[in-house]
C-alpha cells in the first residue's frame, strides 16, 4: 500500500454472498460485487503474472458465484469464492484504485465542471411569455 493510503478496517459479506462491504481507516465504505471481484481476480490462474493479461473470461466464471468468506489478511483482502472454493487476495491500494462504488469527495461549494450554474448570465437565455397567451395560443407556446 502506498504511503498515506488508508488501510482496511473491516469486511462484511452482504446480500447472501452477492457482495461485500469494506470499511477503511479513513471512514470510507465501499462495496464490491462477487462476480466483479472474481472476474478481476489477480491470482496466477486468472491473470498472467508476466503481463497481467486476463486468462479467464466471464463465461468461465460460474453463474452462481458468490462470496463464501472474506477476511483482512496482512493488509490485503482475502476472498473465498463459492462454488469454486477459490481464495484470491486483493491488495488494499488496488481495491481503492478500482472502487466503482465510491462517491467523489466534494468540498462545500464544489460544483462539477460539467454543471452549468444558474447565474445572471443564464437568465438572458431563458424563454418567457405571457401566461394567458401561452395557455391559449399554441403558436406562442411553440415560440
Rosetta blueprint (number, residue, H / E / L):
1 X L
2 X L
3 X L
4 X L
5 X L
6 X L
7 X L
8 X E
9 X E
10 X E
11 X E
12 X E
13 X E
14 X E
15 X H
16 X H
17 X H
18 X L
19 X E
20 X E
21 X E
22 X E
23 X E
24 X E
25 X L
26 X L
27 X L
28 X L
29 X E
30 X E
31 X E
32 X E
33 X E
34 X H
35 X H
36 X H
37 X H
38 X H
39 X H
40 X L
41 X L
42 X L
43 X L
44 X L
45 X L
46 X L
47 X E
48 X L
49 X L
50 X L
51 X L
52 X L
53 X L
54 X E
55 X L
56 X L
57 X L
58 X H
59 X H
60 X H
61 X L
62 X L
63 X L
64 X L
65 X L
66 X E
67 X E
68 X E
69 X E
70 X E
71 X E
72 X E
73 X E
74 X L
75 X L
76 X E
77 X E
78 X E
79 X E
80 X E
81 X E
82 X E
83 X L
84 X L
85 X L
86 X E
87 X E
88 X E
89 X E
90 X E
91 X E
92 X H
93 X H
94 X H
95 X H
96 X H
97 X H
98 X H
99 X L
100 X L
101 X L
102 X L
103 X L
104 X L
105 X L
106 X L
107 X L
108 X L
109 X L
110 X L
111 X L
112 X L
113 X L
114 X L
115 X L
116 X L
117 X L
118 X L
119 X L
120 X H
121 X H
122 X H
123 X H
124 X L
125 X L
126 X L
127 X L
128 X L
129 X L
130 X L
131 X H
132 X H
133 X H
134 X H
135 X H
136 X H
137 X L
138 X H
139 X H
140 X H
141 X H
142 X H
143 X L
